[in-house]
Amino acid sequence: MVERHLRSDEVWGRIPELRRSYQTDDYAELPAFMPEEIHATALKELEALFAEQAQRRDLIIKQSGNTPRKYSNIDRDALTQGSTVVPEIFRSTALYELLEAIVGEKVLPVPYVPEEYIAARLHKAGDVHGWHWDDYTWALVWIFKMPDEDNGGSLEYVKGVPWDQDNPRVEEFVSAGPVIRRHPAVGNAYLLKADTALHRVSTLRYDAERMIVCFSFATVADLEREVDHESMEALYPHSHERHTTGP
């Protein structure tokens, strides 16, 4: 069902528009990312995982200029074991074909297992996913719950900004802007060039839910360079340990 949907005329008919959006804004929003049946199944699985296995984070991340992370998350391994949908989408050949048509280059799985896919939930007043860059080139974020736009939970980003972990200059880049703001709809997914877009999820003003799954993808060049995973290790320590510790 995933393959049929992602190869459908309805989805591919949007490619020219999605490609223009990506080329202009480093962002493309895919409406109705999955059929309703698949979306509903994934949502039910996510709600169960967040109820049973979510880890609460309240951290300051040094590598992105001491910006905050305050939310609940589910790591890649819990999603692999508890979701019938998320791993299948990540492995879908049709998804890679679709993404390559949008970005115009080869799209590959990330080489660091804990970053393949994760789930995050902002749900308390003050929750925020502070300014940061991603380790690899693309993030594809599937929206399951979204607060009202005036409450926060929006994607905000400054495109075309390099990440220097020794001197992130976050405040400088945000002040210089322009800061682009998007508030994607439930059921949609957005593709962001997340390695050069300094981005955040804005702070919730009051209790509400923003629930997402984020898939990460790499370029050929990403696989050829050394990547520092310290921020991911801080947010997903158990997954990092399982996949980087030898026998």
C-alpha positions in Angstrom: 0.0 0.0 0.0 2.9 2.4 0.8 4.6 1.6 -2.5 1.4 2.0 -4.5 0.6 5.4 -2.9 4.1 6.8 -3.3 4.1 5.8 -7.0 0.6 7.1 -7.7 -0.2 9.7 -10.3 -1.7 11.9 -7.6 1.6 12.0 -5.7 3.9 12.3 -8.7 1.7 15.0 -10.2 2.9 17.3 -7.4 6.6 16.8 -8.2 7.1 20.0 -10.2 5.6 22.1 -7.5 7.5 20.2 -4.7 10.7 20.6 -6.7 10.2 24.4 -7.1 9.5 24.7 -3.4 12.6 22.8 -2.4 14.8 24.7 -4.8 13.5 28.1 -3.5 13.0 27.4 0.2 15.0 24.2 1.0 11.6 23.0 2.1 8.8 21.0 0.4 5.5 20.0 2.1 3.9 16.7 0.9 0.1 16.8 1.4 -1.5 13.5 2.7 1.8 11.8 3.0 0.2 8.4 3.5 -3.3 7.0 2.9 -5.7 7.4 5.8 -5.6 3.8 6.8 -1.8 3.8 7.2 -1.8 7.1 9.0 -4.4 5.9 11.4 -2.4 2.7 12.1 0.8 4.6 12.7 -0.9 7.1 15.0 -2.3 4.3 17.1 1.1 2.7 17.4 2.8 6.0 18.3 0.2 6.8 21.0 0.9 3.4 22.6 4.7 3.9 22.4 4.5 7.4 23.9 2.3 6.1 26.7 4.6 3.2 27.5 8.1 4.0 26.5 8.6 7.8 26.0 11.7 9.4 27.5 11.4 12.9 28.8 14.2 15.3 27.8 15.1 18.7 29.3 18.6 19.4 28.0 20.9 22.2 26.8 22.8 21.1 23.7 26.3 22.6 23.5 27.0 21.8 19.8 24.1 24.0 18.6 25.0 27.0 20.7 23.5 25.9 24.1 20.0 25.7 22.8 17.2 23.9 24.7 15.5 20.5 24.1 12.4 20.1 26.2 10.0 17.3 25.0 9.4 13.6 25.0 10.9 11.2 22.5 10.9 7.6 21.2 14.1 6.2 19.8 14.7 4.3 16.6 14.8 0.9 18.2 11.5 1.3 20.1 9.9 2.4 16.8 11.4 -0.6 15.0 9.9 -3.0 17.6 6.6 -1.1 18.2 5.5 0.2 14.8 4.5 -1.9 11.7 4.5 1.3 9.6 7.5 3.5 10.3 10.3 1.0 9.4 8.5 -0.1 6.2 8.3 3.5 5.1 12.0 4.1 5.7 12.8 1.0 3.7 10.4 1.9 0.8 12.1 2.0 -2.5 9.3 4.3 -3.8 10.1 6.8 -1.1 13.7 7.2 -2.2 12.6 7.6 -5.8 10.1 10.3 -4.8 12.7 12.2 -2.7 15.3 12.0 -5.4 12.8 13.5 -7.9 12.2 16.4 -5.5 15.9 17.2 -4.6 17.5 16.2 -7.9 20.2 14.0 -6.5 20.8 10.6 -4.9 19.1 10.0 -1.6 20.6 7.4 0.7 19.8 5.9 4.2 21.8 7.5 6.9 24.8 5.4 8.0 24.1 6.0 11.7 21.3 3.7 12.8 19.9 5.7 15.8 19.2 8.6 13.4 17.2 6.6 10.8 13.9 7.6 12.4 12.8 8.9 15.7 9.5 10.2 17.2 9.1 13.4 19.2 6.2 14.9 21.2 5.9 18.4 22.5 2.9 18.5 24.9 3.5 20.8 27.8 3.6 24.6 28.0 7.2 25.6 27.5 8.2 22.6 25.5 10.6 23.5 22.7 13.0 21.9 20.2 15.6 24.6 20.1 17.7 26.0 17.3 19.9 23.3 15.7 21.2 21.6 12.6 20.9 18.0 11.7 23.8 15.6 11.2 22.8 14.6 7.8 21.4 16.5 4.8 17.6 15.8 4.8 14.9 15.4 7.4 11.4 14.2 6.4 9.0 15.0 9.2 5.6 13.3 9.2 2.9 15.2 11.2 0.5 13.3 13.5 -0.6 16.1 15.9 -0.2 19.8 15.7 -1.2 22.6 18.0 -3.1 25.8 16.9 -0.7 28.1 15.1 -0.9 30.8 17.7 0.2 28.4 20.4 3.6 27.5 18.9 4.9 24.2 17.5 5.8 25.8 14.2 8.9 25.0 12.2 11.1 28.1 12.0 14.4 28.1 10.0 17.1 30.2 8.4 18.3 28.5 5.2 21.7 28.4 3.8 23.6 28.6 7.1 26.7 26.5 7.8 27.1 24.6 11.0 30.4 25.3 12.8 30.2 23.3 16.0 33.1 25.2 17.5 31.4 28.5 16.8 27.7 28.0 16.0 26.7 31.7 16.0 23.0 30.8 16.4 21.9 34.2 17.7 23.8 36.0 14.9 22.2 33.9 12.2 18.7 34.2 13.6 19.0 37.9 14.1 20.2 38.4 10.5 17.4 36.1 9.2 15.2 35.9 7.3 13.5 33.4 9.6 11.1 31.3 7.5 8.1 30.0 9.4 5.9 27.0 8.4 3.0 25.3 10.3 2.4 22.1 8.4 -1.0 20.3 8.6 -1.7 17.0 10.3 -1.2 14.1 7.8 1.3 16.0 5.8 5.1 15.5 5.8 7.7 18.2 5.1 11.2 17.7 3.6 13.8 20.1 4.9 17.5 20.5 3.9 18.3 20.2 7.6 22.1 20.2 7.5 22.3 23.9 6.3 18.9 25.1 7.6 19.3 26.3 11.1 15.9 25.3 12.5 13.7 24.9 15.5 10.2 24.0 16.7 8.9 27.1 18.4 7.9 27.0 22.1 4.4 25.8 23.1 2.6 28.6 25.0 0.2 26.2 26.7 -0.4 22.5 26.9 -1.1 21.0 23.5 0.3 18.2 21.3 2.8 18.3 18.5 3.6 14.6 17.6 5.9 13.7 14.7 8.1 11.0 13.2 11.3 12.3 11.7 13.1 10.2 9.0 16.7 11.2 8.1 18.5 10.7 4.8 22.0 11.3 3.5 23.8 12.4 0.4 26.8 10.4 -1.1 29.0 13.1 0.4 27.6 12.6 3.9 28.8 9.0 3.8 32.3 10.1 2.9 32.8 12.6 5.8 33.2 12.2 9.5 30.1 13.1 11.5 29.9 14.0 15.2 26.9 12.4 16.8 27.2 14.0 20.2 23.9 15.8 20.2 22.1 12.6 19.1 23.9 10.7 21.9 22.6 13.2 24.4 19.0 12.8 23.2 19.0 9.1 22.5 21.7 7.6 24.7 20.4 4.0 24.9 20.0 3.7 21.1 23.5 5.3 20.6 25.1 2.8 23.0 23.4 -0.2 21.4 24.6 0.7 17.9 28.1 2.0 18.7 29.4 -0.3 21.4 31.2 -3.4 20.2 30.5 -7.0 21.4 
